[in-house]
Amino acid sequence: MSAIILLISAIILFVLAYIFYGGWLAKQWGLQPDNNTPAHTMYDGVDYVPAKAPVLLGHHFASIAGAGPINGPIQAAIFGWVPATLWILLGGIFLGGAHDFGSLLASLRHKGKSIGDIIQANVGLTAKRLFLLFSWSTLVLIVAAFTNIVADTFVSTPQAATASLLFILFAVVFGFAVCRRNAPLGLSTVLGVAALALSIWIGYIAPLSLPKTTWIIILAVYIVAASVMPVWILLQPRDYLNSFLLYGMMIGGVVGILLYNPRIQLPAFTSFKVGTQYLFPMLFITIACGAISGFHSLVASGTTAKQLDKEGDAKLIGYGSMLIESTLAIISIITAAYLTQDKFAELIKFGPTNVFADGLGTFMTSFGINQVVGKTFAALAVSAFAMTTLDTATRLGRFAFQEFFENISESGETVASSNPVAKFFSDRYVASVITVVISIVLAFTSWKAIWPIFGAANQLLAAVALLAVAAWLANAGRNNKMLIIPMIFMFIVTLTALVLLIQSNIASGNYILVLFAVLLFILAILLILQTYGVLTGKNRREGVAK
């Protein structure tokens, strides 16, 4: 079978889904294009800052994509390319798209607040506290895993290290020019993309080689700083400009596939059990980004909702970004599926990124790009987006930590205003440092040990986010049936996976990860019990945001 058929069919399905299913969701949920957004009504110049749709699309897409839609699908190809492809198509359209769009819209209707605040408004304070513990624990795992991945990438590809550090400086200049000097976005974008290319070129001629431990420490300092900076200085401009790197990589992949016309050689289906892994539930936690990912709900309600200029942009940025990411996941599957089993086994030894970069480099030879240059470009793009996910996750972890201690009681009193201990821990600098320190301690273990627990926690977070949005829609008197079945399915998948991972980590003596898994399992069960009354109509709340 030609990979062109798979790629074109997927793109057509995603376009139709955006037009029809995305449009139907917007009507069912009462999207109001002219509504004032929190970026304007709560502007503070730090977190609440309106961004033009192309800039915010770049930030949101860069933040949710990371290395996830590349690593997950390629790892899941051990079960065959058909199960992985079906999960990406169905998951992206009916689960992930609705999850991301719903999380963003719910946050807009709750003053740009996080999923935790949405749960408090629609379920109660206890449920919010449980969620904040749950999401913060998940984000600690994410930061630990991606710090490890970025440090490994910088060690193996020092060119990427130089390029990444230089581009941070260029992004700060871009942000200052656009947001404080009102420089034209078009001209600034051209110059910014040129600066990105210059960073990559300098990386080739002056690679920065440092030990992994040193990189972990440097990254720890960087993400603390990135977490507390106003979003216009670094987060918005770096993610926006980085998105062009990813768009270029995707365009190169699509054009390369169309011209190279690779044939799918990997088996359509291998086995329900491969090694120690079972297709159910492992396929559904291995492929997160590209199908459905709980991290997306934290980005949507943590940073994106605070920057949305017009409510009418919510469908493009929420639902549209998910489908673009699903397209990237399909390209990733093709880079694995065109290989023979022997070749795939050889390349996967050096990680999924190696499979993806090698495939993309090969496809780009069809329009004159040297295979080595194409492979290096793809590897640089993946490492850049892993770093984007890293600093976004740190900021979100800071939000969750702060919210837990500055909690607003049911009576409306802010705890941090009267309690000096709560005031100390709700400080953004303190919250950032504590989050990063705990993450870095975990980062000194192998990311391969962290990744399965992170995958289960991330997908369990998706189930909880679906639960939160469904509760809001129920209280608001709107249709939430399109979220109930996905929510039940994700709870079944992830709780099963956590039980299996607890068993395997006990057997291997990894008791820190056992503790995380047990904590996540208990918090999820308690959240389900807290929310059950709202979803069944026995404990509906009046006066919530419509």
ChimeraX attribute file (.defattr): number of C-alpha atoms within 10 A of each C-alpha:
attribute: neighborCount
match mode: 1-to-1
recipient: residues
	/A:1	10
	/A:2	15
	/A:3	23
	/A:4	19
	/A:5	12
	/A:6	16
	/A:7	19
	/A:8	14
	/A:9	11
	/A:10	19
	/A:11	17
	/A:12	11
	/A:13	14
	/A:14	23
	/A:15	15
	/A:16	12
	/A:17	20
	/A:18	21
	/A:19	12
	/A:20	12
	/A:21	18
	/A:22	23
	/A:23	14
	/A:24	13
	/A:25	21
	/A:26	20
	/A:27	11
	/A:28	13
	/A:29	19
	/A:30	12
	/A:31	17
	/A:32	13
	/A:33	13
	/A:34	9
	/A:35	13
	/A:36	15
	/A:37	24
	/A:38	25
	/A:39	24
	/A:40	16
	/A:41	12
	/A:42	14
	/A:43	15
	/A:44	12
	/A:45	12
	/A:46	13
	/A:47	21
	/A:48	24
	/A:49	24
	/A:50	22
	/A:51	20
	/A:52	13
	/A:53	18
	/A:54	14
	/A:55	20
	/A:56	24
	/A:57	25
	/A:58	23
	/A:59	28
	/A:60	26
	/A:61	26
	/A:62	30
	/A:63	30
	/A:64	30
	/A:65	29
	/A:66	24
	/A:67	24
	/A:68	24
	/A:69	26
	/A:70	27
	/A:71	24
	/A:72	25
	/A:73	32
	/A:74	31
	/A:75	20
	/A:76	22
	/A:77	26
	/A:78	26
	/A:79	23
	/A:80	20
	/A:81	25
	/A:82	17
	/A:83	18
	/A:84	28
	/A:85	25
	/A:86	13
	/A:87	20
	/A:88	30
	/A:89	23
	/A:90	17
	/A:91	24
	/A:92	30
	/A:93	27
	/A:94	18
	/A:95	27
	/A:96	31
	/A:97	31
	/A:98	27
	/A:99	32
	/A:100	34
	/A:101	27
	/A:102	31
	/A:103	30
	/A:104	34
	/A:105	23
	/A:106	27
	/A:107	26
	/A:108	27
	/A:109	20
	/A:110	20
	/A:111	19
	/A:112	29
	/A:113	22
	/A:114	28
	/A:115	29
	/A:116	28
	/A:117	26
	/A:118	27
	/A:119	28
	/A:120	19
	/A:121	23
	/A:122	28
	/A:123	25
	/A:124	18
	/A:125	18
	/A:126	15
	/A:127	23
	/A:128	25
	/A:129	22
	/A:130	20
	/A:131	28
	/A:132	25
	/A:133	17
	/A:134	25
	/A:135	28
	/A:136	21
	/A:137	22
	/A:138	28
	/A:139	27
	/A:140	23
	/A:141	28
	/A:142	28
	/A:143	29
	/A:144	29
	/A:145	26
	/A:146	26
	/A:147	30
	/A:148	26
	/A:149	22
	/A:150	24
	/A:151	26
	/A:152	19
	/A:153	22
	/A:154	24
	/A:155	19
	/A:156	13
	/A:157	20
	/A:158	21
	/A:159	24
	/A:160	29
	/A:161	26
	/A:162	22
	/A:163	24
	/A:164	21
	/A:165	14
	/A:166	18
	/A:167	23
	/A:168	17
	/A:169	14
	/A:170	20
	/A:171	26
	/A:172	17
	/A:173	16
	/A:174	27
	/A:175	24
	/A:176	16
	/A:177	16
	/A:178	18
	/A:179	17
	/A:180	11
	/A:181	10
	/A:182	11
	/A:183	15
	/A:184	11
	/A:185	17
	/A:186	9
	/A:187	10
	/A:188	18
	/A:189	19
	/A:190	12
	/A:191	14
	/A:192	25
	/A:193	20
	/A:194	13
	/A:195	19
	/A:196	24
	/A:197	15
	/A:198	15
	/A:199	22
	/A:200	23
	/A:201	15
	/A:202	16
	/A:203	21
	/A:204	16
	/A:205	10
	/A:206	14
	/A:207	18
	/A:208	17
	/A:209	15
	/A:210	13
	/A:211	11
	/A:212	18
	/A:213	15
	/A:214	11
	/A:215	20
	/A:216	21
	/A:217	13
	/A:218	12
	/A:219	21
	/A:220	21
	/A:221	14
	/A:222	13
	/A:223	23
	/A:224	24
	/A:225	17
	/A:226	20
	/A:227	26
	/A:228	17
	/A:229	15
	/A:230	16
	/A:231	21
	/A:232	25
	/A:233	21
	/A:234	23
	/A:235	24
	/A:236	28
	/A:237	28
	/A:238	28
	/A:239	26
	/A:240	26
	/A:241	26
	/A:242	26
	/A:243	27
	/A:244	18
	/A:245	23
	/A:246	23
	/A:247	17
	/A:248	15
	/A:249	21
	/A:250	20
	/A:251	13
	/A:252	20
	/A:253	25
	/A:254	21
	/A:255	15
	/A:256	23
	/A:257	25
	/A:258	18
	/A:259	15
	/A:260	17
	/A:261	16
	/A:262	21
	/A:263	16
	/A:264	21
	/A:265	17
	/A:266	23
	/A:267	18
	/A:268	16
	/A:269	14
	/A:270	15
	/A:271	13
	/A:272	14
	/A:273	13
	/A:274	11
	/A:275	8
	/A:276	6
	/A:277	14
	/A:278	14
	/A:279	18
	/A:280	13
	/A:281	19
	/A:282	21
	/A:283	23
	/A:284	25
	/A:285	28
	/A:286	24
	/A:287	29
	/A:288	29
	/A:289	33
	/A:290	32
	/A:291	30
	/A:292	33
	/A:293	32
	/A:294	28
	/A:295	27
	/A:296	30
	/A:297	29
	/A:298	29
	/A:299	25
	/A:300	33
	/A:301	28
	/A:302	27
	/A:303	28
	/A:304	31
	/A:305	34
	/A:306	30
	/A:307	29
	/A:308	29
	/A:309	22
	/A:310	20
	/A:311	20
	/A:312	17
	/A:313	19
	/A:314	27
	/A:315	25
	/A:316	16
	/A:317	24
	/A:318	29
	/A:319	28
	/A:320	25
	/A:321	22
	/A:322	33
	/A:323	28
	/A:324	20
	/A:325	25
	/A:326	30
	/A:327	24
	/A:328	27
	/A:329	30
	/A:330	27
	/A:331	27
	/A:332	28
	/A:333	32
	/A:334	31
	/A:335	29
	/A:336	31
	/A:337	25
	/A:338	22
	/A:339	20
	/A:340	14
	/A:341	14
	/A:342	9
	/A:343	13
	/A:344	20
	/A:345	14
	/A:346	12
	/A:347	17
	/A:348	16
	/A:349	10
	/A:350	10
	/A:351	13
	/A:352	22
	/A:353	23
	/A:354	18
	/A:355	28
	/A:356	26
	/A:357	25
	/A:358	21
	/A:359	27
	/A:360	29
	/A:361	26
	/A:362	23
	/A:363	27
	/A:364	24
	/A:365	17
	/A:366	17
	/A:367	12
	/A:368	10
	/A:369	16
	/A:370	13
	/A:371	19
	/A:372	14
	/A:373	14
	/A:374	24
	/A:375	23
	/A:376	18
	/A:377	19
	/A:378	27
	/A:379	22
	/A:380	26
	/A:381	23
	/A:382	26
	/A:383	24
	/A:384	28
	/A:385	24
	/A:386	24
	/A:387	24
	/A:388	24
	/A:389	24
	/A:390	25
	/A:391	24
	/A:392	27
	/A:393	28
	/A:394	30
	/A:395	29
	/A:396	25
	/A:397	29
	/A:398	27
	/A:399	23
	/A:400	29
	/A:401	26
	/A:402	24
	/A:403	22
	/A:404	22
	/A:405	22
	/A:406	22
	/A:407	21
	/A:408	17
	/A:409	13
	/A:410	12
	/A:411	6
	/A:412	8
	/A:413	12
	/A:414	16
	/A:415	18
	/A:416	21
	/A:417	12
	/A:418	11
	/A:419	12
	/A:420	11
	/A:421	11
	/A:422	18
	/A:423	16
	/A:424	16
	/A:425	20
	/A:426	24
	/A:427	16
	/A:428	17
	/A:429	16
	/A:430	15
	/A:431	25
	/A:432	26
	/A:433	19
	/A:434	15
	/A:435	23
	/A:436	26
	/A:437	16
	/A:438	14
	/A:439	23
	/A:440	21
	/A:441	10
	/A:442	21
	/A:443	25
	/A:444	15
	/A:445	13
	/A:446	13
	/A:447	20
	/A:448	11
	/A:449	13
	/A:450	19
	/A:451	17
	/A:452	18
	/A:453	24
	/A:454	26
	/A:455	28
	/A:456	30
	/A:457	32
	/A:458	26
	/A:459	28
	/A:460	30
	/A:461	27
	/A:462	30
	/A:463	29
	/A:464	27
	/A:465	29
	/A:466	31
	/A:467	26
	/A:468	31
	/A:469	28
	/A:470	28
	/A:471	30
	/A:472	29
	/A:473	24
	/A:474	20
	/A:475	23
	/A:476	19
	/A:477	14
	/A:478	15
	/A:479	13
	/A:480	22
	/A:481	11
	/A:482	15
	/A:483	22
	/A:484	16
	/A:485	12
	/A:486	21
	/A:487	21
	/A:488	14
	/A:489	12
	/A:490	24
	/A:491	21
	/A:492	13
	/A:493	20
	/A:494	26
	/A:495	22
	/A:496	16
	/A:497	26
	/A:498	24
	/A:499	14
	/A:500	14
	/A:501	19
	/A:502	21
	/A:503	13
	/A:504	14
	/A:505	18
	/A:506	14
	/A:507	10
	/A:508	9
	/A:509	11
	/A:510	13
	/A:511	13
	/A:512	11
	/A:513	21
	/A:514	20
	/A:515	14
	/A:516	19
	/A:517	24
	/A:518	15
	/A:519	14
	/A:520	26
	/A:521	21
	/A:522	13
	/A:523	18
	/A:524	23
	/A:525	12
	/A:526	15
	/A:527	22
	/A:528	16
	/A:529	10
	/A:530	17
	/A:531	22
	/A:532	15
	/A:533	14
	/A:534	18
	/A:535	21
	/A:536	11
	/A:537	12
	/A:538	9
	/A:539	14
	/A:540	19
	/A:541	17
	/A:542	11
	/A:543	9
	/A:544	16
	/A:545	17
	/A:546	14
